[in-house]
Amino acid sequence: MSEPADMSTDADDADFFPGKPGASKALYWLLGLALLYTLYFAKTLLMPIVVAGLFTLLLGPIVAWLKSFHVPRTFSAVLLLCAIGGPFTLLAVELSEPAQRWAKQVPELTAKVTEQLSILTDGLEPEQGPLIETRPEEQRQGGLFSWFRGEVEQEVSEPSADDENGDDDPVSAKLKEGGLEMLVSMLAAAPLIIAQLVTCIILTLFLLVFGPRLFETFVDNFPQVRDKRRTICLVGAMQRELSRYIVTVSLINAGLGLTTALVLWMLGMDDPLLWGVMVGLLNFAPYVGPLVSLAVLSLAGIAQYGLEWVALLPAVVYFSINMFEAQLVTPLVLGRNMRLNPLIIIVWLMICGWLWGAVGVLLAVPLLVCLKLAAAQLNVMGNWIRLVETRA
């Protein structure tokens, strides 16, 4: 009778002691939760590192190519960062004034839209005559609808001056308060964003200059890396693939932004360059970015043209251009590298947005594709790669 008890004890040990299958699964779950915890609370540190890594993948092959012509890495890295950062700096300076103007107009715009919607709904409602005292016998004849009638005459109060001006409208007041809170939060986050941007630039420069030599030293001296030549070739091939993807996606989004800005300029839309840059950046986040762009362009159209059908023209034009890009240009140019299941993309966007906010949403899909390409080059996680590439 003692043997069954021993067998039960062994089964329990397999679930709770290290080295057993049950303990390994529990350990993996704990490591996954610890990783999520770390990614969430260390986002201010990790976001500049991830962005710098993506820029290093983008510029690394160019620096290596210039190195073959005996151009020093420091000179080529500084030259490339200035060539990229210079136009972006000029563009930011050019767009700062209209962006600040629109940010200040957010509370007024929300109140204006609410007021026009209230006027529209009031116009659609039928006019009501004066209220008449309802008698009990009339209530009994009303059947079920008599439950919604009052038994005494209700006085019709005259609207006050404050009500006519909309000052006491709780919806308008709430929208104004929300717009002011958003503006204050944006201004409060500006110093942190600037600090992270400077950190990202410095880290990218150091990675471009000292990263390759540091990696070669690691491969040569650490015994964990056995096939050193294959490791170097594999990392080089992976870097070229990722660089090609990042450049292609950036060019497609830049073309989308320029086309949108040009068409909006032809339509007479105010600040078309600002809207073109916005849709180009938001297009890095599929599905979510275009929806946000549509909402913003709709509000901008209402602010410029009023509550008319022509106010939806900027959003309709952008939607048409985005559909052409998403359904034809991107699949034709990227092909298999961009084959991602829409449900996987949405879940991944939710996770990255929860972890890192708006920056995480913009980096989500490029990071997912980079991880997929890296796993494909390393010949690992084949089942996960096929799951991510599942057709819709």
Buried (B, 14 or more C-beta within 10 A) or exposed (E): EEEEEEEEEEEEEEEEEEEBEBBEEBEEEEEEEEEEEEBEEEBEEBBBBBBBBBBBBBBBBBBBEBEEEEBEBEEBBBBBBEEBBEEEEEEEEEBEEBBEEBBEBBBEBBBBBBBBEBEEEEEEEEEEEEEEEBEEEEBEEEEEEBEEEEEEEEEEEEEEEEEEEBEEBEBBBEBBEEBEEBBEEEEEEEEEEEEBEEBBBEBBBBBBBEBBEEEEEEBEEEEEEEEBEEBBEBBBEBBBBBBBBBBBBBEBBBBBBBBBBBBBBEEEBBBBBBBBBBBBBBBBBBEBBBEBBBEBBBBBBBBBBEBEEEBBBBBBBBBEBBEEBBEEEBEEBBEEBBBBBEEBBEEBBBBBBEBBEEBBBBBBBBBBBBBBBBBBBEEEBEEEBEEBBEEE
